[in-house]
Amino acid sequence: MKKHRIITGLIAFATLFASCDKPTENNNTSNTEKQKDMKKIAVITGEGFQDQEAYMPIGYFTNRGAEITTIGIEKAEVKSYNSDFTIKIHKTTDEVKVEDFDALIIPGGHAPSKLRKHDDIVAFAKDFYKSGKPVAAICHGPQILITAGLMDGVKATSYKSVKEEMVEAGVNFVDDAPVIDGNLITSRNPDDLAAFCKALEDKLY
């Protein structure tokens, strides 16, 4: 029951947070038009994800009417490292294409350091970045992009413990949030989530 109340609270907060400036829908809009305008967002995550950094963007963009697909190394239920929260992985990389989505989110926690060891995950993130579509990575999320060889000369940020690795990879590190460089959005920690989600929203809508 406690776990359920906490999850419900997070989603409720994300819904309230997103609804503050939500545009009024045109009731005359057809279902076909709504479906056509629906944004599709991929979320790469896995065992050891940071709960707020996964749940908050998922809740925020679900409230915006987006379709969220969680992607990982296998279709299974994965657990947060900092709580009992879990997320079900919908698809693996061999079941999706970059063309299927409008944006990519990479939450932090312990998951990115595990996911970066899988060539298919790294390749998907690399192809997504190179497509020019928005890629939003928070906390340890940029580690996957470092492994993909994408961060040399890029202005970005991350969790403080990743700073040294970011700099070694050639990143122009900025201790601020959100940091936006082209189609890349990065943030540092859960305190940045409001700005992180808003920055991606501005890219999408």
Protein Blocks (a to p, Z undefined) as FASTA:
>chain_A
ZZmmmmmmmmmmmmmmmmmmgccddfkbcfklmmmmpccddddddehiafklmmmmmmmm
mmnopacddddfbdcddddfkbcbdcddfbdfklccfklpmbdcddehjllmmmmmpmkl
mmmmmmmmmnopacddehjlmmmmmmnopmgopacdddfklmmmmmmnopacddddddde
hjbccdfblmlmmmmmmmmmmmmZZ
